[in-house]
Amino acid sequence: MGAADVSIVVVTWECAGHLPALLDSVDSRLGGDVELVVVDNDSADDPESVLRDRDRPGQVRFSQMGENAGFGAAANAGLELACGDAVVFLNPDTQLLDSGLLDLARFALERNCLAGPRLLGATGDAQPSAAGSPVGFWPWFGALVPGAVQPLLLRRRTEPWRLGSSTRVCWLSGACIAGPRQTLARLGPFDPTIHMYAEDMDLGLRAAAAGVESWFCPELARVVHRRRASSERRWPEGPERVAAVNRRAVVRAAFGRSAERRAWRAERTRLRLRLLAKRALRRPAAAESRELAALRGAP
């Protein structure tokens, strides 16, 4: 597979400042032939001018939604414009560390699946980018036994993002997901009613119900993800409550209210134990405090 067979779809909202670094990494790592589709949710910082000022060999398509329609609706619009056999949804606050995105796209095409790379923070730390089932026994096991000390075989069920080789997972982070264009179109791919957060979980669960697997492929590609380029502008007080509400709704729709309630009790238990452990070790625990408060307040 060549770069010309792959389309990258990027959704922007008030994050044009991140685009040059992303575009530099795409052009240098993938050779510049890959098609780029940028869909903007009515930003005030003019991301189109960033694209206009660049001379790149690959096809560039820009679309303006005319309103902040949310990630899912804009990503779906980008898919409709894409021409590649494989499509990669890529956040604007990411950078490619290697040429593995082409291998990731090839993997997705060969298996007719969704595929995600290793996501790394700005300091090189691995990010939680792939997950096991949100319901059943394993969320409770993960709450009681930290993933860092679990046997590798069990991490696949609880925190597969810690693994070093390709494994099937329940869902993948929306910061970078590759899939066959026709399969993605058949799946939606995203629920346009979810403005932001949990649309990736929803996609993974619906894909599994339709017989489409999700695979975490850390050895194929590595991508830096700086996180919250748009969400902190959208929710200055923090997006935790929105994320909690959306995730509860997605799990409830997929598995029913009883399973969802048990899942959220497990998640609250996990956060409480992490909070207690961090406080005992005198480590910062603000993130866990915010998430726990959001879970308590989410209907």
ZADO-1210 file (C-alpha; in nm, 4 decimals, padded with zeros to 6 digits):
<atoms>
<atom x="00.0000" y="00.0000" z="00.0000" code="MET" pos="1"/>
<atom x="00.1246" y="00.3458" z="-00.0904" code="GLY" pos="2"/>
<atom x="00.0455" y="00.6781" z="00.0701" code="ALA" pos="3"/>
<atom x="-00.1864" y="00.7613" z="-00.2186" code="ALA" pos="4"/>
<atom x="-00.4213" y="00.4822" z="-00.1037" code="ASP" pos="5"/>
<atom x="-00.4697" y="00.6435" z="00.2387" code="VAL" pos="6"/>
<atom x="-00.6795" y="00.9426" z="00.3386" code="SER" pos="7"/>
<atom x="-00.6226" y="01.1233" z="00.6692" code="ILE" pos="8"/>
<atom x="-00.9257" y="01.3019" z="00.8131" code="VAL" pos="9"/>
<atom x="-00.8599" y="01.5777" z="01.0663" code="VAL" pos="10"/>
<atom x="-01.1362" y="01.7617" z="01.2519" code="VAL" pos="11"/>
<atom x="-01.0486" y="02.1077" z="01.3841" code="THR" pos="12"/>
<atom x="-01.2001" y="02.3578" z="01.6219" code="TRP" pos="13"/>
<atom x="-00.9934" y="02.6479" z="01.7533" code="GLU" pos="14"/>
<atom x="-00.6679" y="02.4544" z="01.7181" code="CYS" pos="15"/>
<atom x="-00.5073" y="02.5820" z="01.3971" code="ALA" pos="16"/>
<atom x="-00.1830" y="02.6370" z="01.5868" code="GLY" pos="17"/>
<atom x="-00.1365" y="02.2599" z="01.6111" code="HIS" pos="18"/>
<atom x="-00.1728" y="02.1953" z="01.2380" code="LEU" pos="19"/>
<atom x="00.1789" y="02.2904" z="01.1154" code="PRO" pos="20"/>
<atom x="00.3471" y="02.0332" z="01.3399" code="ALA" pos="21"/>
<atom x="00.0993" y="01.7641" z="01.2358" code="LEU" pos="22"/>
<atom x="00.1363" y="01.8451" z="00.8659" code="LEU" pos="23"/>
<atom x="00.5165" y="01.8501" z="00.8891" code="ASP" pos="24"/>
<atom x="00.5132" y="01.5040" z="01.0452" code="SER" pos="25"/>
<atom x="00.2670" y="01.3665" z="00.7889" code="VAL" pos="26"/>
<atom x="00.4637" y="01.4980" z="00.4914" code="ASP" pos="27"/>
<atom x="00.8032" y="01.3931" z="00.6274" code="SER" pos="28"/>
<atom x="00.7005" y="01.0493" z="00.7543" code="ARG" pos="29"/>
<atom x="00.4614" y="00.9460" z="00.4773" code="LEU" pos="30"/>
<atom x="00.6256" y="01.1071" z="00.1767" code="GLY" pos="31"/>
<atom x="00.3604" y="01.3706" z="00.1177" code="GLY" pos="32"/>
<atom x="00.1377" y="01.1708" z="-00.1195" code="ASP" pos="33"/>
<atom x="-00.1299" y="01.0923" z="00.1353" code="VAL" pos="34"/>
<atom x="-00.4638" y="01.2670" z="00.0900" code="GLU" pos="35"/>
<atom x="-00.5477" y="01.5118" z="00.3664" code="LEU" pos="36"/>
<atom x="-00.9071" y="01.6043" z="00.4493" code="VAL" pos="37"/>
<atom x="-00.9562" y="01.8810" z="00.7064" code="VAL" pos="38"/>
<atom x="-01.3064" y="01.9549" z="00.8331" code="VAL" pos="39"/>
<atom x="-01.3484" y="02.2634" z="01.0485" code="ASP" pos="40"/>
<atom x="-01.6207" y="02.3224" z="01.3069" code="ASN" pos="41"/>
<atom x="-01.6507" y="02.6984" z="01.2434" code="ASP" pos="42"/>
<atom x="-01.3228" y="02.8029" z="01.4084" code="SER" pos="43"/>
<atom x="-01.2236" y="03.1641" z="01.4535" code="ALA" pos="44"/>
<atom x="-00.8511" y="03.0924" z="01.4003" code="ASP" pos="45"/>
<atom x="-00.8773" y="03.0222" z="01.0233" code="ASP" pos="46"/>
<atom x="-00.7268" y="02.6723" z="00.9792" code="PRO" pos="47"/>
<atom x="-00.7817" y="02.6993" z="00.6036" code="GLU" pos="48"/>
<atom x="-00.5080" y="02.9631" z="00.5820" code="SER" pos="49"/>
<atom x="-00.2612" y="02.7157" z="00.7347" code="VAL" pos="50"/>
<atom x="-00.3373" y="02.4746" z="00.4509" code="LEU" pos="51"/>
<atom x="-00.3250" y="02.7488" z="00.1877" code="ARG" pos="52"/>
<atom x="00.0216" y="02.8541" z="00.2939" code="ASP" pos="53"/>
<atom x="00.1670" y="02.5067" z="00.2451" code="ARG" pos="54"/>
<atom x="00.2888" y="02.3514" z="-00.0777" code="ASP" pos="55"/>
<atom x="00.2455" y="01.9759" z="-00.0468" code="ARG" pos="56"/>
<atom x="00.2258" y="01.7092" z="-00.3188" code="PRO" pos="57"/>
<atom x="-00.0715" y="01.5231" z="-00.1754" code="GLY" pos="58"/>
<atom x="-00.4345" y="01.6122" z="-00.2313" code="GLN" pos="59"/>
<atom x="-00.5759" y="01.8554" z="00.0252" code="VAL" pos="60"/>
<atom x="-00.9487" y="01.8950" z="00.0801" code="ARG" pos="61"/>
<atom x="-01.0958" y="02.1491" z="00.3192" code="PHE" pos="62"/>
<atom x="-01.4563" y="02.1655" z="00.4326" code="SER" pos="63"/>
<atom x="-01.6279" y="02.4129" z="00.6625" code="GLN" pos="64"/>
<atom x="-01.9188" y="02.2852" z="00.8702" code="MET" pos="65"/>
<atom x="-02.0527" y="02.6382" z="00.9286" code="GLY" pos="66"/>
<atom x="-02.1149" y="02.5620" z="01.2970" code="GLU" pos="67"/>
<atom x="-01.9552" y="02.3701" z="01.5795" code="ASN" pos="68"/>
<atom x="-02.1330" y="02.0452" z="01.4939" code="ALA" pos="69"/>
<atom x="-01.9062" y="01.8319" z="01.7127" code="GLY" pos="70"/>
<atom x="-01.6367" y="01.5778" z="01.6363" code="PHE" pos="71"/>
<atom x="-01.8612" y="01.2961" z="01.5191" code="GLY" pos="72"/>
<atom x="-02.0618" y="01.4943" z="01.2638" code="ALA" pos="73"/>
<atom x="-01.7478" y="01.6619" z="01.1257" code="ALA" pos="74"/>
<atom x="-01.5556" y="01.3338" z="01.1062" code="ALA" pos="75"/>
<atom x="-01.8453" y="01.1760" z="00.9160" code="ASN" pos="76"/>
<atom x="-01.8404" y="01.4686" z="00.6729" code="ALA" pos="77"/>
<atom x="-01.4678" y="01.4161" z="00.6238" code="GLY" pos="78"/>
<atom x="-01.5187" y="01.0487" z="00.5473" code="LEU" pos="79"/>
<atom x="-01.7630" y="01.1407" z="00.2719" code="GLU" pos="80"/>
<atom x="-01.4916" y="01.3540" z="00.1084" code="LEU" pos="81"/>
<atom x="-01.2129" y="01.0970" z="00.1456" code="ALA" pos="82"/>
<atom x="-01.1055" y="00.8913" z="-00.1561" code="CYS" pos="83"/>
<atom x="-00.8504" y="00.6502" z="-00.0097" code="GLY" pos="84"/>
<atom x="-00.9196" y="00.2802" z="00.0321" code="ASP" pos="85"/>
<atom x="-00.8231" y="00.3268" z="00.3974" code="ALA" pos="86"/>
<atom x="-00.9117" y="00.6268" z="00.6124" code="VAL" pos="87"/>
<atom x="-00.7316" y="00.7374" z="00.9269" code="VAL" pos="88"/>
<atom x="-00.9046" y="00.9734" z="01.1703" code="PHE" pos="89"/>
<atom x="-00.6286" y="01.1780" z="01.3289" code="LEU" pos="90"/>
<atom x="-00.6555" y="01.4494" z="01.5926" code="ASN" pos="91"/>
<atom x="-00.5017" y="01.7872" z="01.5082" code="PRO" pos="92"/>
<atom x="-00.2882" y="01.7804" z="01.8248" code="ASP" pos="93"/>
<atom x="-00.0937" y="01.4723" z="01.7103" code="THR" pos="94"/>
<atom x="00.2387" y="01.4119" z="01.5385" code="GLN" pos="95"/>
<atom x="00.3640" y="01.1003" z="01.3617" code="LEU" pos="96"/>
<atom x="00.6871" y="00.9524" z="01.4958" code="LEU" pos="97"/>
<atom x="00.7358" y="00.7085" z="01.2075" code="ASP" pos="98"/>
<atom x="00.5862" y="00.5912" z="00.8778" code="SER" pos="99"/>
<atom x="00.3827" y="00.3233" z="01.0524" code="GLY" pos="100"/>
<atom x="00.0489" y="00.4862" z="00.9771" code="LEU" pos="101"/>
<atom x="00.0670" y="00.3217" z="00.6338" code="LEU" pos="102"/>
<atom x="00.1256" y="-00.0176" z="00.7982" code="ASP" pos="103"/>
<atom x="-00.1661" y="00.0508" z="01.0311" code="LEU" pos="104"/>
<atom x="-00.3909" y="00.1294" z="00.7342" code="ALA" pos="105"/>
<atom x="-00.2744" y="-00.1856" z="00.5549" code="ARG" pos="106"/>
<atom x="-00.3480" y="-00.3942" z="00.8646" code="PHE" pos="107"/>
<atom x="-00.6996" y="-00.2474" z="00.8835" code="ALA" pos="108"/>
<atom x="-00.7655" y="-00.3211" z="00.5162" code="LEU" pos="109"/>
<atom x="-00.6326" y="-00.6760" z="00.5268" code="GLU" pos="110"/>
<atom x="-00.8410" y="-00.7668" z="00.8324" code="ARG" pos="111"/>
<atom x="-01.1366" y="-00.5404" z="00.7552" code="ASN" pos="112"/>
<atom x="-01.1064" y="-00.4019" z="01.1065" code="CYS" pos="113"/>
<atom x="-01.0439" y="-00.0853" z="01.3032" code="LEU" pos="114"/>
<atom x="-00.6806" y="-00.0346" z="01.4072" code="ALA" pos="115"/>
<atom x="-00.5069" y="00.2036" z="01.6451" code="GLY" pos="116"/>
<atom x="-00.1389" y="00.2884" z="01.7130" code="PRO" pos="117"/>
<atom x="00.0615" y="00.3421" z="02.0284" code="ARG" pos="118"/>
<atom x="-00.0284" y="00.6892" z="02.1586" code="LEU" pos="119"/>
<atom x="00.2385" y="00.8750" z="02.3531" code="LEU" pos="120"/>
<atom x="00.2203" y="01.1927" z="02.5572" code="GLY" pos="121"/>
<atom x="00.4473" y="01.4897" z="02.4942" code="ALA" pos="122"/>
<atom x="00.6983" y="01.3457" z="02.7426" code="THR" pos="123"/>
<atom x="00.6927" y="01.0000" z="02.5845" code="GLY" pos="124"/>
<atom x="00.4615" y="00.8299" z="02.8340" code="ASP" pos="125"/>
<atom x="00.2139" y="00.5769" z="02.6943" code="ALA" pos="126"/>
<atom x="-00.1456" y="00.6982" z="02.6936" code="GLN" pos="127"/>
<atom x="-00.4539" y="00.4824" z="02.7599" code="PRO" pos="128"/>
<atom x="-00.5551" y="00.4400" z="02.3974" code="SER" pos="129"/>
<atom x="-00.7192" y="00.0971" z="02.3882" code="ALA" pos="130"/>
<atom x="-00.9628" y="-00.0638" z="02.6295" code="ALA" pos="131"/>
<atom x="-01.1227" y="-00.3912" z="02.7246" code="GLY" pos="132"/>
<atom x="-01.4933" y="-00.4387" z="02.7852" code="SER" pos="133"/>
<atom x="-01.6510" y="-00.1721" z="03.0074" code="PRO" pos="134"/>
<atom x="-01.8868" y="-00.4287" z="03.1651" code="VAL" pos="135"/>
<atom x="-01.8639" y="-00.7653" z="03.3378" code="GLY" pos="136"/>
<atom x="-01.5883" y="-00.9091" z="03.5588" code="PHE" pos="137"/>
<atom x="-01.2829" y="-00.7409" z="03.4109" code="TRP" pos="138"/>
<atom x="-01.3586" y="-00.3784" z="03.5116" code="PRO" pos="139"/>
<atom x="-01.3759" y="-00.4999" z="03.8726" code="TRP" pos="140"/>
<atom x="-01.0504" y="-00.6914" z="03.8388" code="PHE" pos="141"/>
<atom x="-00.8858" y="-00.3832" z="03.6899" code="GLY" pos="142"/>
<atom x="-01.0212" y="-00.1689" z="03.9727" code="ALA" pos="143"/>
<atom x="-00.8718" y="-00.3930" z="04.2407" code="LEU" pos="144"/>
<atom x="-00.5417" y="-00.4913" z="04.0721" code="VAL" pos="145"/>
<atom x="-00.3377" y="-00.2090" z="03.9127" code="PRO" pos="146"/>
<atom x="-00.2646" y="-00.2731" z="03.5467" code="GLY" pos="147"/>
<atom x="00.1074" y="-00.2138" z="03.5914" code="ALA" pos="148"/>
<atom x="00.1381" y="-00.5260" z="03.8092" code="VAL" pos="149"/>
<atom x="-00.1050" y="-00.7513" z="03.6238" code="GLN" pos="150"/>
<atom x="00.0239" y="-01.0505" z="03.4236" code="PRO" pos="151"/>
<atom x="00.0422" y="-00.9722" z="03.0526" code="LEU" pos="152"/>
<atom x="-00.2348" y="-01.2181" z="02.9702" code="LEU" pos="153"/>
<atom x="-00.4762" y="-01.0315" z="03.1975" code="LEU" pos="154"/>
<atom x="-00.3808" y="-00.6824" z="03.0803" code="ARG" pos="155"/>
<atom x="-00.5373" y="-00.7683" z="02.7470" code="ARG" pos="156"/>
<atom x="-00.8727" y="-00.7690" z="02.9255" code="ARG" pos="157"/>
<atom x="-00.8199" y="-00.4626" z="03.1421" code="THR" pos="158"/>
<atom x="-00.5529" y="-00.2225" z="03.0123" code="GLU" pos="159"/>
<atom x="-00.4392" y="-00.3494" z="02.6700" code="PRO" pos="160"/>
<atom x="-00.2738" y="-00.0139" z="02.5953" code="TRP" pos="161"/>
<atom x="00.0121" y="-00.1318" z="02.8180" code="ARG" pos="162"/>
<atom x="00.0929" y="-00.4228" z="02.5819" code="LEU" pos="163"/>
<atom x="00.3704" y="-00.4241" z="02.3233" code="GLY" pos="164"/>
<atom x="00.2183" y="-00.6303" z="02.0426" code="SER" pos="165"/>
<atom x="-00.1017" y="-00.6336" z="01.8409" code="SER" pos="166"/>
<atom x="-00.4063" y="-00.7519" z="02.0298" code="THR" pos="167"/>
<atom x="-00.7806" y="-00.7408" z="01.9822" code="ARG" pos="168"/>
<atom x="-00.9517" y="-00.4863" z="02.2067" code="VAL" pos="169"/>
<atom x="-01.3007" y="-00.3576" z="02.2762" code="CYS" pos="170"/>
<atom x="-01.2482" y="-00.0023" z="02.1554" code="TRP" pos="171"/>
<atom x="-00.9777" y="00.2443" z="02.0511" code="LEU" pos="172"/>
<atom x="-00.9044" y="00.6079" z="02.1210" code="SER" pos="173"/>
<atom x="-01.0540" y="00.8410" z="01.8611" code="GLY" pos="174"/>
<atom x="-00.7258" y="01.0360" z="01.8508" code="ALA" pos="175"/>
<atom x="-00.6107" y="00.7922" z="01.5811" code="CYS" pos="176"/>
<atom x="-00.8240" y="00.5199" z="01.4264" code="ILE" pos="177"/>
<atom x="-00.7675" y="00.3557" z="01.0890" code="ALA" pos="178"/>
<atom x="-01.0206" y="00.1520" z="00.8951" code="GLY" pos="179"/>
<atom x="-01.1384" y="00.0593" z="00.5466" code="PRO" pos="180"/>
<atom x="-01.3343" y="00.3501" z="00.4022" code="ARG" pos="181"/>
<atom x="-01.6326" y="00.1388" z="00.2985" code="GLN" pos="182"/>
<atom x="-01.6519" y="-00.0362" z="00.6368" code="THR" pos="183"/>
<atom x="-01.6333" y="00.2941" z="00.8216" code="LEU" pos="184"/>
<atom x="-01.9096" y="00.4345" z="00.6018" code="ALA" pos="185"/>
<atom x="-02.1257" y="00.1318" z="00.6781" code="ARG" pos="186"/>
<atom x="-02.0746" y="00.1863" z="01.0523" code="LEU" pos="187"/>
<atom x="-02.1561" y="00.5567" z="01.0362" code="GLY" pos="188"/>
<atom x="-01.8839" y="00.5788" z="01.1523" code="PRO" pos="189"/>
<atom x="-01.9553" y="00.8105" z="01.4472" code="PHE" pos="190"/>
<atom x="-02.2790" y="00.8982" z="01.6230" code="ASP" pos="191"/>
<atom x="-02.3326" y="01.2643" z="01.5244" code="PRO" pos="192"/>
<atom x="-02.5407" y="01.3275" z="01.8367" code="THR" pos="193"/>
<atom x="-02.2287" y="01.2834" z="02.0555" code="ILE" pos="194"/>
<atom x="-02.0566" y="01.6211" z="02.0418" code="HIS" pos="195"/>
<atom x="-01.7293" y="01.5025" z="02.1934" code="MET" pos="196"/>
<atom x="-01.6127" y="01.2228" z="02.4249" code="TYR" pos="197"/>
<atom x="-01.7239" y="00.8571" z="02.4141" code="ALA" pos="198"/>
<atom x="-01.7883" y="00.8659" z="02.0396" code="GLU" pos="199"/>
<atom x="-01.4863" y="00.6341" z="02.0055" code="ASP" pos="200"/>
<atom x="-01.6213" y="00.3893" z="02.2644" code="MET" pos="201"/>
<atom x="-01.9579" y="00.3958" z="02.0894" code="ASP" pos="202"/>
<atom x="-01.7916" y="00.3213" z="01.7538" code="LEU" pos="203"/>
<atom x="-01.5973" y="00.0264" z="01.8956" code="GLY" pos="204"/>
<atom x="-01.9048" y="-00.1275" z="02.0581" code="LEU" pos="205"/>
<atom x="-02.1206" y="-00.0852" z="01.7479" code="ARG" pos="206"/>
<atom x="-01.8417" y="-00.2192" z="01.5273" code="ALA" pos="207"/>
<atom x="-01.8113" y="-00.5325" z="01.7429" code="ALA" pos="208"/>
<atom x="-02.1881" y="-00.5844" z="01.7240" code="ALA" pos="209"/>
<atom x="-02.1575" y="-00.5652" z="01.3449" code="ALA" pos="210"/>
<atom x="-01.8720" y="-00.8191" z="01.3359" code="GLY" pos="211"/>
<atom x="-01.5913" y="-00.5632" z="01.2871" code="VAL" pos="212"/>
<atom x="-01.2997" y="-00.6118" z="01.5264" code="GLU" pos="213"/>
<atom x="-01.0858" y="-00.3404" z="01.6886" code="SER" pos="214"/>
<atom x="-00.7094" y="-00.3995" z="01.7119" code="TRP" pos="215"/>
<atom x="-00.4430" y="-00.2159" z="01.9101" code="PHE" pos="216"/>
<atom x="-00.1159" y="-00.2271" z="01.7123" code="CYS" pos="217"/>
<atom x="00.1619" y="-00.0630" z="01.9152" code="PRO" pos="218"/>
<atom x="00.4429" y="-00.2202" z="01.7136" code="GLU" pos="219"/>
<atom x="00.3115" y="-00.0836" z="01.3832" code="LEU" pos="220"/>
<atom x="00.2853" y="00.2889" z="01.4531" code="ALA" pos="221"/>
<atom x="00.3597" y="00.5478" z="01.7208" code="ARG" pos="222"/>
<atom x="00.1815" y="00.8817" z="01.7433" code="VAL" pos="223"/>
<atom x="00.2349" y="01.1692" z="01.9866" code="VAL" pos="224"/>
<atom x="-00.0953" y="01.3011" z="02.1230" code="HIS" pos="225"/>
<atom x="-00.0866" y="01.6249" z="02.3213" code="ARG" pos="226"/>
<atom x="-00.4543" y="01.5962" z="02.4273" code="ARG" pos="227"/>
<atom x="-00.7332" y="01.8449" z="02.4865" code="ARG" pos="228"/>
<atom x="-00.6397" y="02.0897" z="02.2108" code="ALA" pos="229"/>
<atom x="-01.0071" y="02.1780" z="02.1631" code="SER" pos="230"/>
<atom x="-01.1861" y="02.0404" z="02.4681" code="SER" pos="231"/>
<atom x="-01.0228" y="02.2786" z="02.7148" code="GLU" pos="232"/>
<atom x="-01.1517" y="02.5691" z="02.5070" code="ARG" pos="233"/>
<atom x="-01.4960" y="02.4139" z="02.4816" code="ARG" pos="234"/>
<atom x="-01.5141" y="02.3304" z="02.8540" code="TRP" pos="235"/>
<atom x="-01.2730" y="02.5594" z="03.0457" code="PRO" pos="236"/>
<atom x="-01.3859" y="02.4086" z="03.3764" code="GLU" pos="237"/>
<atom x="-01.2812" y="02.0656" z="03.2489" code="GLY" pos="238"/>
<atom x="-01.4492" y="01.8046" z="03.0284" code="PRO" pos="239"/>
<atom x="-01.4702" y="01.5297" z="03.2907" code="GLU" pos="240"/>
<atom x="-01.8425" y="01.5555" z="03.3556" code="ARG" pos="241"/>
<atom x="-01.9298" y="01.5603" z="02.9853" code="VAL" pos="242"/>
<atom x="-01.7095" y="01.2556" z="02.9317" code="ALA" pos="243"/>
<atom x="-01.8713" y="01.0708" z="03.2237" code="ALA" pos="244"/>
<atom x="-02.2258" y="01.1472" z="03.1090" code="VAL" pos="245"/>
<atom x="-02.1526" y="01.0380" z="02.7535" code="ASN" pos="246"/>
<atom x="-01.9771" y="00.7176" z="02.8542" code="ARG" pos="247"/>
<atom x="-02.2589" y="00.6181" z="03.0857" code="ARG" pos="248"/>
<atom x="-02.5089" y="00.6762" z="02.8056" code="ALA" pos="249"/>
<atom x="-02.3043" y="00.4722" z="02.5564" code="VAL" pos="250"/>
<atom x="-02.2622" y="00.1767" z="02.7951" code="VAL" pos="251"/>
<atom x="-02.6312" y="00.1917" z="02.8910" code="ARG" pos="252"/>
<atom x="-02.7381" y="00.1841" z="02.5257" code="ALA" pos="253"/>
<atom x="-02.5098" y="-00.1104" z="02.4466" code="ALA" pos="254"/>
<atom x="-02.5553" y="-00.3280" z="02.7558" code="PHE" pos="255"/>
<atom x="-02.8597" y="-00.2058" z="02.9477" code="GLY" pos="256"/>
<atom x="-02.9071" y="-00.0035" z="03.2647" code="ARG" pos="257"/>
<atom x="-02.8161" y="-00.2765" z="03.5143" code="SER" pos="258"/>
<atom x="-02.4838" y="-00.3573" z="03.3466" code="ALA" pos="259"/>
<atom x="-02.4064" y="00.0110" z="03.3170" code="GLU" pos="260"/>
<atom x="-02.4665" y="00.0716" z="03.6886" code="ARG" pos="261"/>
<atom x="-02.2379" y="-00.2165" z="03.7837" code="ARG" pos="262"/>
<atom x="-01.9718" y="-00.0869" z="03.5447" code="ALA" pos="263"/>
<atom x="-01.9811" y="00.2579" z="03.6981" code="TRP" pos="264"/>
<atom x="-01.9559" y="00.1189" z="04.0496" code="ARG" pos="265"/>
<atom x="-01.6392" y="-00.0580" z="03.9348" code="ALA" pos="266"/>
<atom x="-01.5040" y="00.2622" z="03.7819" code="GLU" pos="267"/>
<atom x="-01.5768" y="00.4604" z="04.0982" code="ARG" pos="268"/>
<atom x="-01.4000" y="00.1915" z="04.3007" code="THR" pos="269"/>
<atom x="-01.0963" y="00.2110" z="04.0718" code="ARG" pos="270"/>
<atom x="-01.0744" y="00.5883" z="04.1046" code="LEU" pos="271"/>
<atom x="-01.1209" y="00.5830" z="04.4828" code="ARG" pos="272"/>
<atom x="-00.8406" y="00.3300" z="04.5255" code="LEU" pos="273"/>
<atom x="-00.6109" y="00.5270" z="04.2948" code="ARG" pos="274"/>
<atom x="-00.6914" y="00.8457" z="04.4830" code="LEU" pos="275"/>
<atom x="-00.6124" y="00.6850" z="04.8175" code="LEU" pos="276"/>
<atom x="-00.2882" y="00.5354" z="04.6856" code="ALA" pos="277"/>
<atom x="-00.1677" y="00.8636" z="04.5409" code="LYS" pos="278"/>
<atom x="-00.2490" y="01.0552" z="04.8552" code="ARG" pos="279"/>
<atom x="-00.0668" y="00.7961" z="05.0641" code="ALA" pos="280"/>
<atom x="00.2384" y="00.8367" z="04.8377" code="LEU" pos="281"/>
<atom x="00.1945" y="01.2178" z="04.8395" code="ARG" pos="282"/>
<atom x="00.1607" y="01.2256" z="04.4637" code="ARG" pos="283"/>
<atom x="-00.0646" y="01.4693" z="04.2726" code="PRO" pos="284"/>
<atom x="-00.4188" y="01.3313" z="04.2497" code="ALA" pos="285"/>
<atom x="-00.6150" y="01.6227" z="04.1045" code="ALA" pos="286"/>
<atom x="-00.7089" y="01.4284" z="03.7905" code="ALA" pos="287"/>
<atom x="-00.8548" y="01.1399" z="03.9899" code="GLU" pos="288"/>
<atom x="-01.0449" y="01.3826" z="04.2136" code="SER" pos="289"/>
<atom x="-01.2024" y="01.5541" z="03.9136" code="ARG" pos="290"/>
<atom x="-01.2948" y="01.2253" z="03.7466" code="GLU" pos="291"/>
<atom x="-01.4442" y="01.0849" z="04.0648" code="LEU" pos="292"/>
<atom x="-01.6515" y="01.3986" z="04.1203" code="ALA" pos="293"/>
<atom x="-01.7698" y="01.3792" z="03.7591" code="ALA" pos="294"/>
<atom x="-01.8762" y="01.0179" z="03.7979" code="LEU" pos="295"/>
<atom x="-02.0697" y="01.0977" z="04.1124" code="ARG" pos="296"/>
<atom x="-02.2538" y="01.3795" z="03.9370" code="GLY" pos="297"/>
<atom x="-02.3218" y="01.2039" z="03.6079" code="ALA" pos="298"/>
<atom x="-02.6863" y="01.0881" z="03.5730" code="PRO" pos="299"/>
</atoms>
